[in-house]
Amino acid sequence: MSDSEMRQMTALGRGIEEGSFAVIDAEVGAHGLPFAEWQVVRRVIHATADFEFKSSMRFGGDAIASGIRALCSGCPVLVDVKMIAVGLNEQRLGSYGCKVHCFISDDDVIATAKANDSTRAIESMRKAHGLGVLSGAVVAIGNAPTALLEVLRLVREEGARPALVVGVPVGFVSAAESKEALIDSSLPFVATMGRKGGSPIAVAILHALLLLSAPHPGGGNR
């Protein structure tokens, strides 16, 4: 946790968070995950109280290092819904020069989705690509499987190249399939298997990456 975030938390708040992580560590026990991956999984469990994420999360393409490099260089952060945007640490993102983009409620996105018999999620990703926001971005998709599938299509057919895709859409139609497609892609990714996902998980993953990006005492990142 950064010095700024430590100052923002009260002593009671810090104690509760540290106690929660201690419970998670004790209940999980030996897990065999690399340090950085465990920090991500651990924070997702903390956000959800769901220990299934220990076994259902997947990482690929040097995901954590790629995401941290992109964030530290001030990359765009592209999200599918505003719920993710409002949950993110604006101060930390701003310190790196990162801007959060969410186009799903834009008037032109809504109009195009209706005209094309598409979805707002699909058209928002197309708009991001057209504006040059998608390539080099950290993309976080927590709600719309169609957004994730469209990102993969843009990568495959139009040469988009995000730095990291956090693909954790929740749902019953295409959610599991979209995440399997992400796992089978050549992209750096963090994903959850199956139907579970959602905005809180996407936020937890991004916050874990931001915390991992912070210099630790003794110099360098862990």
C-alpha positions as CSV (number, residue, x, y, z in Angstrom):
1,M,0.0,0.0,0.0
2,S,1.3,3.5,-0.9
3,D,2.2,6.1,1.7
4,S,-0.8,8.2,0.5
5,E,-3.2,5.3,0.9
6,M,-1.8,4.5,4.3
7,R,-2.5,8.2,5.3
8,Q,-6.0,8.0,4.0
9,M,-6.9,4.9,6.1
10,T,-7.6,5.1,9.8
11,A,-5.8,2.8,12.2
12,L,-9.0,0.9,12.7
13,G,-9.5,0.6,8.9
14,R,-5.9,-0.7,8.5
15,G,-6.4,-3.2,11.3
16,I,-9.6,-4.6,9.7
17,E,-8.0,-4.9,6.3
18,E,-4.9,-6.6,7.8
19,G,-7.1,-8.9,9.8
20,S,-9.1,-9.8,6.7
21,F,-5.9,-10.7,4.8
22,A,-4.7,-12.8,7.7
23,V,-7.9,-14.8,7.6
24,I,-7.5,-15.3,3.9
25,D,-3.9,-16.4,4.2
26,A,-4.8,-18.8,7.1
27,E,-7.8,-20.4,5.3
28,V,-6.0,-20.8,2.0
29,G,-2.8,-22.1,3.4
30,A,-0.1,-23.2,1.0
31,H,-1.1,-22.2,-2.5
32,G,1.9,-22.4,-4.7
33,L,1.2,-19.2,-6.6
34,P,4.0,-16.7,-7.4
35,F,4.0,-13.7,-5.1
36,A,2.5,-11.2,-7.6
37,E,-0.2,-13.6,-8.7
38,W,-1.2,-14.3,-5.2
39,Q,-1.5,-10.6,-4.4
40,V,-4.0,-10.3,-7.2
41,V,-6.0,-13.5,-6.2
42,R,-5.9,-12.5,-2.6
43,R,-7.4,-9.1,-3.2
44,V,-10.1,-10.6,-5.3
45,I,-11.0,-13.0,-2.5
46,H,-10.9,-10.0,-0.1
47,A,-13.4,-8.2,-2.4
48,T,-15.8,-11.1,-2.8
49,A,-15.3,-13.4,0.3
50,D,-15.3,-16.2,-2.4
51,F,-12.4,-18.6,-2.0
52,E,-13.2,-20.3,-5.4
53,F,-11.2,-17.6,-7.1
54,K,-8.0,-19.2,-5.8
55,S,-8.5,-22.0,-8.4
56,S,-10.6,-20.2,-11.0
57,M,-8.2,-17.3,-11.9
58,R,-5.9,-17.5,-14.8
59,F,-2.9,-15.4,-15.9
60,G,-1.1,-15.4,-19.2
61,G,1.4,-13.6,-21.4
62,D,3.4,-12.1,-18.5
63,A,0.2,-10.3,-17.5
64,I,1.2,-8.7,-14.3
65,A,4.5,-7.3,-15.5
66,S,2.9,-6.1,-18.7
67,G,0.1,-4.4,-16.8
68,I,2.4,-2.7,-14.4
69,R,4.7,-1.4,-17.2
70,A,1.7,0.0,-19.0
71,L,0.3,1.7,-15.9
72,C,3.6,3.2,-14.9
73,S,4.0,4.6,-18.4
74,G,0.6,6.4,-18.1
75,C,-1.4,4.1,-20.4
76,P,-5.1,4.6,-21.0
77,V,-7.4,2.5,-18.8
78,L,-10.4,1.3,-20.8
79,V,-13.4,-0.1,-19.0
80,D,-16.7,-1.5,-20.2
81,V,-19.0,0.1,-17.5
82,K,-18.9,3.1,-15.3
83,M,-19.1,1.0,-12.2
84,I,-15.5,0.0,-12.7
85,A,-14.4,3.6,-13.4
86,V,-15.9,4.9,-10.1
87,G,-14.3,2.2,-8.1
88,L,-10.8,2.9,-9.2
89,N,-8.1,4.9,-7.3
90,E,-8.1,8.1,-9.3
91,Q,-5.2,9.5,-7.2
92,R,-2.9,6.6,-8.0
93,L,-3.9,6.5,-11.7
94,G,-3.4,10.2,-11.9
95,S,0.1,10.1,-10.4
96,Y,1.1,7.8,-13.4
97,G,-0.8,10.0,-15.9
98,C,-3.4,7.3,-16.6
99,K,-6.8,8.4,-17.8
100,V,-9.9,6.1,-17.5
101,H,-12.1,5.8,-20.5
102,C,-15.7,4.5,-20.6
103,F,-17.8,5.1,-23.7
104,I,-20.8,2.9,-23.1
105,S,-23.2,5.8,-22.3
106,D,-22.0,8.1,-25.1
107,D,-24.9,9.3,-27.3
108,D,-23.1,8.2,-30.5
109,V,-22.4,4.7,-29.1
110,I,-26.1,4.3,-28.1
111,A,-27.2,5.5,-31.6
112,T,-24.8,3.3,-33.4
113,A,-25.7,0.2,-31.4
114,K,-29.4,0.8,-32.2
115,A,-28.7,1.3,-35.9
116,N,-26.5,-1.7,-36.2
117,D,-28.6,-4.0,-34.0
118,S,-25.5,-4.4,-31.9
119,T,-24.8,-3.7,-28.2
120,R,-23.5,-0.6,-26.5
121,A,-20.6,-2.6,-25.2
122,I,-19.5,-3.7,-28.7
123,E,-19.8,-0.2,-30.1
124,S,-17.9,1.3,-27.1
125,M,-14.9,-0.9,-27.8
126,R,-15.1,0.0,-31.5
127,K,-15.1,3.7,-30.6
128,A,-12.1,3.2,-28.3
129,H,-10.2,1.5,-31.1
130,G,-11.2,4.3,-33.5
131,L,-9.9,6.9,-31.1
132,G,-6.6,5.1,-30.6
133,V,-7.4,4.3,-27.0
134,L,-7.4,0.5,-27.2
135,S,-3.8,-0.3,-28.3
136,G,-1.4,0.0,-25.4
137,A,-4.3,0.2,-22.9
138,V,-5.1,-1.8,-19.8
139,V,-8.6,-3.0,-20.6
140,A,-10.9,-4.1,-17.8
141,I,-14.1,-5.8,-18.7
142,G,-16.3,-6.8,-15.8
143,N,-19.8,-6.9,-17.1
144,A,-20.2,-7.3,-20.8
145,P,-19.0,-10.5,-22.6
146,T,-19.8,-8.8,-25.9
147,A,-17.2,-6.2,-25.1
148,L,-14.5,-8.8,-24.4
149,L,-15.4,-10.7,-27.6
150,E,-15.2,-7.4,-29.6
151,V,-11.8,-6.6,-28.2
152,L,-10.6,-10.0,-29.3
153,R,-12.1,-9.4,-32.8
154,L,-10.4,-6.0,-33.0
155,V,-7.1,-7.7,-32.0
156,R,-7.5,-10.5,-34.5
157,E,-8.9,-8.5,-37.5
158,E,-7.8,-4.9,-37.1
159,G,-4.5,-5.1,-35.3
160,A,-5.4,-3.7,-32.0
161,R,-2.9,-4.6,-29.3
162,P,-3.8,-3.7,-25.7
163,A,-1.1,-4.1,-23.1
164,L,-3.3,-6.2,-20.8
165,V,-6.9,-7.4,-20.8
166,V,-8.6,-8.0,-17.5
167,G,-11.5,-10.2,-18.7
168,V,-13.9,-11.0,-15.9
169,P,-17.4,-10.5,-17.3
170,V,-20.2,-12.0,-15.2
171,G,-23.2,-13.7,-16.6
172,F,-24.9,-16.7,-18.2
173,V,-24.7,-15.9,-21.9
174,S,-21.2,-15.9,-23.4
175,A,-19.5,-15.0,-20.2
176,A,-17.6,-18.2,-19.8
177,E,-17.0,-18.6,-23.5
178,S,-15.6,-15.0,-23.9
179,K,-13.1,-15.7,-21.1
180,E,-12.0,-19.0,-22.7
181,A,-11.5,-17.1,-25.9
182,L,-9.3,-14.6,-24.1
183,I,-7.3,-17.4,-22.5
184,D,-6.7,-18.9,-25.9
185,S,-5.6,-15.6,-27.4
186,S,-2.0,-14.3,-27.6
187,L,-2.7,-11.3,-25.3
188,P,-1.5,-10.7,-21.8
189,F,-4.5,-11.4,-19.6
190,V,-6.0,-11.9,-16.2
191,A,-9.3,-13.9,-16.4
192,T,-11.7,-15.8,-14.2
193,M,-13.1,-19.1,-15.4
194,G,-16.8,-19.8,-15.6
195,R,-19.7,-17.5,-15.0
196,K,-18.4,-15.6,-12.0
197,G,-17.0,-12.1,-12.4
198,G,-18.2,-8.5,-12.2
199,S,-17.1,-4.9,-11.6
200,P,-15.8,-5.4,-8.1
201,I,-13.5,-8.2,-9.3
202,A,-12.2,-6.0,-12.1
203,V,-11.6,-3.2,-9.7
204,A,-9.8,-5.5,-7.2
205,I,-7.5,-6.8,-9.9
206,L,-6.6,-3.3,-11.1
207,H,-6.0,-2.1,-7.5
208,A,-3.7,-5.1,-6.9
209,L,-1.7,-4.1,-10.0
210,L,-1.5,-0.5,-8.7
211,L,-0.3,-1.7,-5.3
212,L,2.3,-4.0,-6.9
213,S,3.5,-1.1,-9.0
214,A,4.4,1.0,-5.9
215,P,8.0,1.1,-4.8
216,H,8.6,-0.9,-1.6
217,P,11.0,-0.1,1.2
218,G,14.5,-1.1,0.1
219,G,14.0,0.0,-3.4
220,G,12.3,-1.4,-6.5
221,N,9.1,-3.3,-6.9
222,R,8.5,-6.7,-5.4
